[in-house]
Amino acid sequence: MYGAVTSTTVSNAMMPAASIARRLQADADGWVLVFRQTAPFLWTKDTLSLNPGSPSNDNFAILDKLEDYRNKGGAFTFKLQWPRDSLKAQIWNQSRNPAVAGVLGYQAVEVPYTDKSWGGLERGNDNSLLDGSVNSIAWFYAIGTYALWFGGYPGPFGTAVNQVELYVKLPEDILDGNGSMCIKIP
């Protein structure tokens, strides 16, 4: 049985739905922010968690929690965006956790940028925690940049971006058919 999260309390949890939504940190469409880096901040090498209780912070990460967001098919649905740079978001699926290894099971959903060897996110090189220049020494679409690149971070088209955000979609067993959050009630 599934119940939609509303302003009422949830059976057995005795927790207001608003509190549950905050804990899931999802927006109305079911996207959860798992990473944000804002220039000129430089990421510390191999850091997967930063300010985990503060998703509104300019620099934030809960990449160590990615496994909690695999869908029923065993994949992730990601959205990469650059909110300060007037660029469209990249949305795709991949089955391998990018914080662990290279890309596996990449499937484009809405991908306006395919330049610079784009093909999902993989573990980065000496310049970033993750990048989207798959099987390349390049580090465009960077997540967790250790050094500034032309005053920002390497994004699509070889442009420097000022902020990068990565979201993961809540698994469908937490969402109803309309994209609203639901909780399984025993």
Contacts in CASP RR format, 6 or more apart in sequence:
PFRMAT RR
TARGET T0000
AUTHOR 0000-0000-0000
METHOD contacts of the structure
MODEL  1
MYGAVTSTTVSNAMMPAASIARRLQADADGWVLVFRQTAPFLWTKDTLSL
NPGSPSNDNFAILDKLEDYRNKGGAFTFKLQWPRDSLKAQIWNQSRNPAV
AGVLGYQAVEVPYTDKSWGGLERGNDNSLLDGSVNSIAWFYAIGTYALWF
GGYPGPFGTAVNQVELYVKLPEDILDGNGSMCIKIP
1 184 0 8 1.000
1 185 0 8 1.000
2 176 0 8 1.000
2 182 0 8 1.000
2 183 0 8 1.000
2 184 0 8 1.000
2 185 0 8 1.000
3 10 0 8 1.000
3 176 0 8 1.000
3 182 0 8 1.000
3 183 0 8 1.000
3 184 0 8 1.000
3 185 0 8 1.000
4 176 0 8 1.000
4 180 0 8 1.000
4 181 0 8 1.000
4 182 0 8 1.000
5 17 0 8 1.000
5 20 0 8 1.000
5 21 0 8 1.000
5 180 0 8 1.000
5 181 0 8 1.000
5 182 0 8 1.000
5 183 0 8 1.000
6 17 0 8 1.000
7 16 0 8 1.000
7 17 0 8 1.000
7 18 0 8 1.000
8 16 0 8 1.000
8 17 0 8 1.000
9 15 0 8 1.000
9 16 0 8 1.000
9 17 0 8 1.000
10 17 0 8 1.000
10 20 0 8 1.000
10 183 0 8 1.000
10 185 0 8 1.000
11 185 0 8 1.000
12 185 0 8 1.000
12 186 0 8 1.000
13 20 0 8 1.000
13 183 0 8 1.000
20 181 0 8 1.000
20 183 0 8 1.000
21 181 0 8 1.000
24 32 0 8 1.000
24 170 0 8 1.000
24 174 0 8 1.000
24 181 0 8 1.000
25 32 0 8 1.000
25 33 0 8 1.000
25 55 0 8 1.000
26 32 0 8 1.000
26 170 0 8 1.000
26 181 0 8 1.000
28 180 0 8 1.000
29 179 0 8 1.000
30 169 0 8 1.000
30 170 0 8 1.000
30 175 0 8 1.000
30 179 0 8 1.000
30 181 0 8 1.000
31 79 0 8 1.000
31 167 0 8 1.000
31 168 0 8 1.000
31 169 0 8 1.000
31 170 0 8 1.000
32 69 0 8 1.000
32 167 0 8 1.000
32 168 0 8 1.000
32 169 0 8 1.000
32 170 0 8 1.000
33 55 0 8 1.000
33 60 0 8 1.000
33 165 0 8 1.000
33 166 0 8 1.000
33 167 0 8 1.000
34 61 0 8 1.000
34 62 0 8 1.000
34 63 0 8 1.000
34 65 0 8 1.000
34 66 0 8 1.000
34 69 0 8 1.000
34 166 0 8 1.000
34 167 0 8 1.000
34 168 0 8 1.000
35 60 0 8 1.000
35 61 0 8 1.000
35 62 0 8 1.000
35 63 0 8 1.000
35 143 0 8 1.000
35 144 0 8 1.000
35 164 0 8 1.000
35 165 0 8 1.000
35 166 0 8 1.000
36 55 0 8 1.000
36 57 0 8 1.000
36 58 0 8 1.000
36 59 0 8 1.000
36 60 0 8 1.000
36 61 0 8 1.000
36 163 0 8 1.000
36 164 0 8 1.000
36 165 0 8 1.000
36 166 0 8 1.000
37 43 0 8 1.000
37 59 0 8 1.000
37 143 0 8 1.000
37 144 0 8 1.000
37 145 0 8 1.000
37 153 0 8 1.000
37 163 0 8 1.000
37 164 0 8 1.000
38 58 0 8 1.000
38 59 0 8 1.000
38 84 0 8 1.000
38 162 0 8 1.000
38 163 0 8 1.000
39 148 0 8 1.000
39 151 0 8 1.000
39 152 0 8 1.000
39 153 0 8 1.000
39 161 0 8 1.000
39 162 0 8 1.000
39 163 0 8 1.000
40 148 0 8 1.000
40 151 0 8 1.000
40 152 0 8 1.000
41 58 0 8 1.000
41 59 0 8 1.000
42 145 0 8 1.000
42 146 0 8 1.000
42 147 0 8 1.000
42 148 0 8 1.000
43 50 0 8 1.000
43 59 0 8 1.000
43 128 0 8 1.000
43 129 0 8 1.000
43 144 0 8 1.000
43 145 0 8 1.000
43 146 0 8 1.000
44 50 0 8 1.000
44 146 0 8 1.000
45 129 0 8 1.000
45 146 0 8 1.000
46 129 0 8 1.000
47 61 0 8 1.000
47 129 0 8 1.000
47 144 0 8 1.000
48 61 0 8 1.000
48 63 0 8 1.000
48 64 0 8 1.000
48 99 0 8 1.000
48 129 0 8 1.000
49 61 0 8 1.000
49 62 0 8 1.000
49 63 0 8 1.000
49 64 0 8 1.000
49 65 0 8 1.000
50 57 0 8 1.000
50 59 0 8 1.000
50 60 0 8 1.000
50 61 0 8 1.000
51 57 0 8 1.000
51 59 0 8 1.000
51 60 0 8 1.000
51 61 0 8 1.000
52 60 0 8 1.000
52 61 0 8 1.000
52 62 0 8 1.000
54 60 0 8 1.000
55 62 0 8 1.000
58 163 0 8 1.000
61 144 0 8 1.000
63 99 0 8 1.000
63 129 0 8 1.000
64 99 0 8 1.000
66 76 0 8 1.000
66 97 0 8 1.000
66 98 0 8 1.000
66 99 0 8 1.000
66 168 0 8 1.000
67 97 0 8 1.000
69 76 0 8 1.000
69 168 0 8 1.000
69 169 0 8 1.000
69 170 0 8 1.000
69 171 0 8 1.000
70 76 0 8 1.000
70 171 0 8 1.000
71 77 0 8 1.000
71 169 0 8 1.000
71 171 0 8 1.000
71 172 0 8 1.000
72 171 0 8 1.000
72 172 0 8 1.000
72 173 0 8 1.000
74 95 0 8 1.000
75 93 0 8 1.000
75 94 0 8 1.000
75 95 0 8 1.000
75 105 0 8 1.000
75 107 0 8 1.000
76 93 0 8 1.000
76 94 0 8 1.000
76 95 0 8 1.000
76 97 0 8 1.000
76 168 0 8 1.000
76 169 0 8 1.000
77 91 0 8 1.000
77 92 0 8 1.000
77 93 0 8 1.000
77 109 0 8 1.000
77 168 0 8 1.000
77 169 0 8 1.000
78 90 0 8 1.000
78 91 0 8 1.000
78 92 0 8 1.000
78 93 0 8 1.000
78 94 0 8 1.000
78 120 0 8 1.000
78 121 0 8 1.000
78 166 0 8 1.000
78 167 0 8 1.000
78 168 0 8 1.000
78 169 0 8 1.000
79 89 0 8 1.000
79 90 0 8 1.000
79 91 0 8 1.000
79 166 0 8 1.000
79 167 0 8 1.000
79 168 0 8 1.000
79 169 0 8 1.000
80 89 0 8 1.000
80 90 0 8 1.000
80 121 0 8 1.000
80 141 0 8 1.000
80 143 0 8 1.000
80 164 0 8 1.000
80 165 0 8 1.000
80 166 0 8 1.000
80 167 0 8 1.000
81 87 0 8 1.000
81 88 0 8 1.000
81 89 0 8 1.000
81 90 0 8 1.000
81 164 0 8 1.000
81 165 0 8 1.000
81 167 0 8 1.000
82 155 0 8 1.000
82 156 0 8 1.000
82 161 0 8 1.000
82 162 0 8 1.000
82 163 0 8 1.000
82 164 0 8 1.000
82 165 0 8 1.000
83 163 0 8 1.000
83 165 0 8 1.000
84 161 0 8 1.000
84 162 0 8 1.000
84 163 0 8 1.000
85 159 0 8 1.000
85 161 0 8 1.000
85 162 0 8 1.000
85 163 0 8 1.000
87 113 0 8 1.000
87 155 0 8 1.000
87 156 0 8 1.000
87 159 0 8 1.000
87 161 0 8 1.000
88 110 0 8 1.000
88 112 0 8 1.000
88 113 0 8 1.000
89 110 0 8 1.000
90 110 0 8 1.000
90 111 0 8 1.000
90 112 0 8 1.000
90 113 0 8 1.000
90 118 0 8 1.000
90 120 0 8 1.000
90 141 0 8 1.000
90 156 0 8 1.000
91 109 0 8 1.000
91 110 0 8 1.000
91 111 0 8 1.000
92 106 0 8 1.000
92 107 0 8 1.000
92 108 0 8 1.000
92 109 0 8 1.000
92 111 0 8 1.000
92 119 0 8 1.000
92 120 0 8 1.000
93 105 0 8 1.000
93 106 0 8 1.000
93 107 0 8 1.000
93 109 0 8 1.000
94 103 0 8 1.000
94 104 0 8 1.000
94 105 0 8 1.000
94 106 0 8 1.000
94 107 0 8 1.000
94 120 0 8 1.000
94 121 0 8 1.000
95 104 0 8 1.000
95 105 0 8 1.000
96 102 0 8 1.000
96 103 0 8 1.000
96 104 0 8 1.000
96 105 0 8 1.000
98 120 0 8 1.000
98 121 0 8 1.000
98 122 0 8 1.000
98 123 0 8 1.000
98 130 0 8 1.000
98 143 0 8 1.000
99 123 0 8 1.000
99 129 0 8 1.000
99 130 0 8 1.000
100 123 0 8 1.000
101 122 0 8 1.000
101 123 0 8 1.000
102 122 0 8 1.000
102 123 0 8 1.000
102 134 0 8 1.000
103 119 0 8 1.000
103 120 0 8 1.000
103 121 0 8 1.000
103 122 0 8 1.000
103 134 0 8 1.000
106 119 0 8 1.000
106 120 0 8 1.000
106 134 0 8 1.000
111 118 0 8 1.000
113 141 0 8 1.000
113 156 0 8 1.000
113 157 0 8 1.000
115 140 0 8 1.000
115 156 0 8 1.000
115 157 0 8 1.000
115 158 0 8 1.000
116 132 0 8 1.000
116 133 0 8 1.000
116 136 0 8 1.000
116 138 0 8 1.000
116 140 0 8 1.000
116 141 0 8 1.000
116 155 0 8 1.000
116 156 0 8 1.000
116 157 0 8 1.000
116 158 0 8 1.000
117 132 0 8 1.000
117 133 0 8 1.000
117 134 0 8 1.000
117 135 0 8 1.000
117 136 0 8 1.000
117 138 0 8 1.000
117 140 0 8 1.000
118 132 0 8 1.000
118 133 0 8 1.000
118 134 0 8 1.000
118 140 0 8 1.000
118 141 0 8 1.000
118 156 0 8 1.000
119 132 0 8 1.000
119 134 0 8 1.000
120 132 0 8 1.000
120 134 0 8 1.000
120 141 0 8 1.000
121 130 0 8 1.000
121 131 0 8 1.000
121 132 0 8 1.000
121 141 0 8 1.000
121 143 0 8 1.000
121 166 0 8 1.000
122 130 0 8 1.000
122 131 0 8 1.000
122 132 0 8 1.000
122 134 0 8 1.000
122 135 0 8 1.000
123 129 0 8 1.000
123 130 0 8 1.000
124 130 0 8 1.000
124 131 0 8 1.000
124 139 0 8 1.000
124 142 0 8 1.000
125 131 0 8 1.000
125 137 0 8 1.000
125 139 0 8 1.000
126 146 0 8 1.000
127 139 0 8 1.000
127 142 0 8 1.000
127 145 0 8 1.000
127 146 0 8 1.000
127 147 0 8 1.000
127 149 0 8 1.000
128 139 0 8 1.000
128 142 0 8 1.000
128 143 0 8 1.000
128 144 0 8 1.000
128 145 0 8 1.000
128 146 0 8 1.000
128 153 0 8 1.000
128 154 0 8 1.000
129 143 0 8 1.000
129 144 0 8 1.000
129 145 0 8 1.000
129 146 0 8 1.000
130 142 0 8 1.000
130 143 0 8 1.000
130 144 0 8 1.000
131 138 0 8 1.000
131 139 0 8 1.000
131 140 0 8 1.000
131 141 0 8 1.000
131 142 0 8 1.000
131 143 0 8 1.000
131 154 0 8 1.000
132 139 0 8 1.000
132 140 0 8 1.000
132 141 0 8 1.000
132 142 0 8 1.000
133 139 0 8 1.000
133 140 0 8 1.000
133 141 0 8 1.000
138 154 0 8 1.000
139 145 0 8 1.000
139 154 0 8 1.000
140 154 0 8 1.000
140 155 0 8 1.000
140 156 0 8 1.000
140 158 0 8 1.000
141 154 0 8 1.000
141 155 0 8 1.000
141 156 0 8 1.000
142 149 0 8 1.000
142 153 0 8 1.000
142 154 0 8 1.000
142 155 0 8 1.000
142 164 0 8 1.000
143 164 0 8 1.000
143 166 0 8 1.000
144 153 0 8 1.000
144 164 0 8 1.000
145 152 0 8 1.000
145 153 0 8 1.000
145 154 0 8 1.000
145 164 0 8 1.000
149 160 0 8 1.000
150 160 0 8 1.000
151 160 0 8 1.000
152 160 0 8 1.000
152 161 0 8 1.000
152 162 0 8 1.000
153 160 0 8 1.000
153 161 0 8 1.000
153 162 0 8 1.000
153 164 0 8 1.000
154 160 0 8 1.000
154 161 0 8 1.000
155 161 0 8 1.000
155 164 0 8 1.000
170 181 0 8 1.000
173 184 0 8 1.000
174 181 0 8 1.000
174 182 0 8 1.000
174 183 0 8 1.000
175 181 0 8 1.000
175 182 0 8 1.000
176 182 0 8 1.000
END
